[in-house]
Amino acid sequence: MTRANRAQHGLVELAALLRDGRLTSRAAVEESLARIEETQPTLNAFRRVRAEAALGEAEDADRRLVAGERLPLLGVPVAIKDDTELTGEPTAFGCAGAFPPAREDGEVVRRLRAAGAVIVGKTNTPEIGQWAFTEGRGFGATRNPWDLDRTPGGSSGGAAAAVAAGLVPAAVGSDGAGSVRIPAAWTHLVGIKPQRGRISAWPEPEPFHGLTVFGPLARTVADAALLLDVAAGSAPGDTHRPTPQAFLPAARRDPGRLRIGLSFHTAFAIHPLRLDPEIRAATLELAETLARSGHEVVEIDPRYGLVGPAQLPRALAGIRAWARRVPDPALLDPRTRTNIRRGALLDGPLLRLARAAERPLQRRIGAVFDGVDVLLTPTTAAPPPRIGATDGLGSGAMDRAMITTCPYAWPWNVVGWPGVNVPAGFTASGLPIGCQLLGPYASEARLISLAAQLEADRRWDLLRPPAHLGR
């Protein structure tokens, strides 16, 4: 089997090959590590690679497979984002400096290991996950496999680049304002932001005051659903505990006839927003695909209200809290230091007001689901920017650039409800476009079924980035 062919295997397929004895975990992990090494000078997807440990775990997985043990991901290589605790590895979350190694696994890592997965490394992310691109003084720039001059997005940009380029079949990212869905849109992936609490973030009981959740990135809906099944579950100290569900079966069943709302409306912003016409056209084409599949598609807009003031204090207070772990704050980006100061001003009473606004906003925004089952919107307002496009921007200009480029994803982090990015085509210059399927509380299964139906029709899973990554 050639290297190029192995890079095509998804999570479900690779797990089956290992289970059936047609491939060894050692070979699969060696291939993943070779691809990482080959592409690191160009993509720069990984912050940490644990080659020796991963090969040892692969050999152990092969012994267990030969002995007849069967687990969902036994021997399968996967990656995690560098905001996640992994025993023996530092958790730098995009920051420069000498961070201490973690003393124990986070709950999501514990669940991945319990399913038999081999974690080959930790992927790049911007400083404390703040930005919709993955560049930083701690690690350089991560590049988009579809166009090496472009960002893969952020903050789960390293994870998205790794999956899109076939370095791993799937990865776990995190989403605090679109940080799974945005890079999924810009790298032609399925990215699931699950219901808040679906995947435990322990030892954090509620990261970024409830904004941030872990979620899967994969090339197919079934792969993302399988990783969600494996990673989902609560730890004893978690604040949120949605009722357990099984998601891979949802990827294999018909969603039924749904009423789908189409919206280009965004939450209020002080900066003028402009939707790229190619993204608008791709969203309309996806709506037409849904209509041909028998769904009723109607134009409808959520009433977002003052959702912004409910987001900003939680985000900035979360940045300030995480920054206390940084060993040398002088190494932080000046814009990060500005956000830390802003977080100090918005902590306390303003943060409590922001949290108190969540329930009224859920009622206000959720009223849209009295009329539709699912909401369809663009994931971003623009294609992926060029590497370095935000170099030299101050904090205010950076905020403006992100708000105008990515206005669609973040309100769903405030209410805590699920969303799924699905590939929606390409610009004329070959840059990926994504759209969101959004739902009310704990509606992941419905979104996954609908996404799988779209995938069967549009077959986005057959398309891969150009084979130019090793140069």
Steps between C-alpha positions, in 0.01 A plus 500: 500500500646839403540790732248701300242223527541457874451874546150458356373275780245653733444415864225242445689330217833493682340356814345224287832420329669460837213299647502262203876452505556656157729767645706529816489791737879524473471556123215750538684701765829488310319636196341778702834597654671494159234732357536735795878513457469549124254788524613675816731741311208610283178450697640534853188329636652358821641660814601169659561160336536198729655257250669256739204479738250464215696214341516324835124538543447372145699185571294444815181551295617237249553249779153570632344471154671164439369384839146577385436824689264738322450868577357776277838656415750236609831589333367796299720815491327827592610848609390743768528877520763657724242630745444147632678332790709199393719330759868582457443775242480876555175682430606833349172594324694687232717697743879526504694389806606194697176345624518208744385155384147402595476264794188322379275469197198719451169313494472512120848344468407236755198408288703490179750267665219284642375455143848388393608809306870581456560872545785593267530863604354836594402747229567873470263771618534879535569653840227388742277423201414864437517534125353354183846429360780280635812711516712595799844584632504172692487274192481700175217469248290195420401485133197381310548177298276639225719811454823535695477878484174491699413434862305185589311715750494481875516436765502126415704573188772245562244226553315596182819515292609159632171332411456673164851397393452139609755509784237349730149377415339723764585736783340660803487879497324755718242765414452817705379733225504276193846350550401156366249613240706783348814293422276215385338740252836624374653152458205303354420299812209397715531674836258443786448744784299280736257598771674663794612224736472221242878449514650561841768767516615384844719608682319816385139479624384772259771646271474870420191526719304258286597626154751228408427136419709221348392361161615273216650589163487237226458457124167317526191527715533139616861557608403810696205318657718207605754731663217684675364169633843406634577839655156577646423462868518683831748515784383526862575872529341614173250786510292381201381142440279448193325163470730249323426419135654283227607697192648253252155337455363847425749534212351184348131583516273721294425832672140497380335800338609816680410864489827686457548871555741687275656811654768749401421721798772563761501626854538876542853628453637853500708420192331470158482141378529379141428144395726380219275438195658160431417388855145628466462311171642180653256525792206544262619199298514290818145612583391387153661160562298468820182596318565238231539244777143569610551752777305822525736796495373839618671831560495590868730695732571443869446795732851525645440805715793625709695174484835678465503644854429149628805363318778752546540494882502119500764483225731765645469378858581153370813628323609677817445187711693272261786750470584446867659170392745669258855470641625822339223755419758724330505250212128546429374690197426865593141443390472214749625726777239758399228235520624395845461860620153519345413173668588650839257788435216272388539238772277516807157669467510529121591132467211406728263711290626328185427159651158613620410606145547147366155361582308798353719479188430127468127576505535787254731328251338160552162635391619445142465125561127542557484535123789288369686184601847609387659831409738531201746789485845567356777404743717799407442819305828477308744239368817428699731803520862494396768409751619817670192704404455613860867567575540843654133548582425634845243346730207705369585443134543127569154484659352680201669261257367195683148632550465587133656174377331260744167645622285187479643244743549663841136558613454122524777488760308747716185285501701177516315314224642273227611585148659303218715647223460322167707562186305713252732526201787722395567852383607556140861498625457162672457607863256291710162637610295370792145530628356440847208279598383638834250358746346544845604332822659153458396466134832353377343178373260686270779722366726199443228310311434800277872557442544134401215529251671805346830313484339208316366746243801729458785254573736760641689212662654407163692827464852548640746793507774523235791259545762773553545487875846348529690763309 
